[in-house]
Amino acid sequence: MRAIPSWYHEVIMPRHDQAYFFIACPHRKWKGFLSPRFAGLTFFLAVHMLWAERGWADPWQHVVTSSISAEYETNPAMSPASQGSIRRAVFAPGYTLARTDGANEWRAGLTLQVARSSNTALSLNREDPGVFFSWHRQGDAGGFGISARYDEAATRATEAGVSGPVAVDGTRTSRTLSATWSKPLSERGTLAADGAYTDISYDGGTYVDYATRSGGLKLTYDWSESVAPFLNLTYSDQTPSGGGLSGHRTGSMLGLNLKISERLDGTVQAGNSMGGGASSSSQYGVTAQYAGQRNRLALNANRQTSPSGLGNFVTSDQMNGDWSHELSERSRAGINLGWRKNRSVTDETNRTMGAWVQRDLDASWAARAHYQRRVREGSGIGASSNLIGISLNYNRSSF
């Protein structure tokens, strides 16, 4: 493997006096389209792509992706009294490096999403980076893995489904360190455990920074080739970063993994989630996946309780459906449907309906058009928004 070049430490890992700006001050308004952050990360992705073209050791697998899109949205704020529409241009490059070395699997990558808006009062100009790394080792005695991730994203995308409409666009920064472990107890039984620590911070809006610790224990028994019952025990807590009351929840779920046929499988589970005091709610989950020769369908419905930027746990019911169909060897189309009802914040319902069509131009390039409609209802207030967009996507791997 080649040595790390000297420019890496200047562009990706800045000096101590530069590091604070890189992590804590990502939204300083630079003049022009090319800010130092955008230029640095784009240069890093481009150089790695060139290195991959020239060829590293054979065991390394490279994936380079890129998307350039133009969108028009009628009501991005989802306000009952529409504040106006926007036009948005998005550039999203990414690079992933993977290797399998005996029992070890390694993955690392970078992503970047650059967005420019026609109205920054409604939707900010953005340069959101993401970095991830994972290692997993699987052997006869079991498996163990660790992973780390850092990413930034718009609060309008991350918080709307959890806490309701986001009046002021901002940024959520997430840092996560997690680990997994599994061990076969017999020819049919498997015990698995996982744990994670996540730190969430916000820039803009009225959200509360917080940290969460979570862990789980899952016992699975392969009753037959088509039925595998399991018991899942979970724990999670949430601690506000600026002080305040901490909360925690424990959960237990009993379920079945089902393989109905070679093309159809699913999961059914139900249980309970309990918090401090008398806080308790039932939990459930149902999923189904179908993979045919030309059609694919994924359905799920569940109730989940999760941490939020409101400073406590929130509970919601949701259902989602995704269907895609191969029109020809080079063309595909699909429909996406979603429904979510928040039960902890406000008694409101959010619905999404989308459709897309894609045409492969060659082995690496594809053109795509998409449409999405969002509807918000509750407390006598309703709002809706329509989004239409086109994109040119690039994907090349294993070169």
Summary of the structure (lengths in Angstrom):
residues: 399
radius of gyration: 22.6
end to end distance: 16.0
largest distance: 62.7
contacts: 1192
relative contact order: 0.10
helix: 10%
strand: 62%
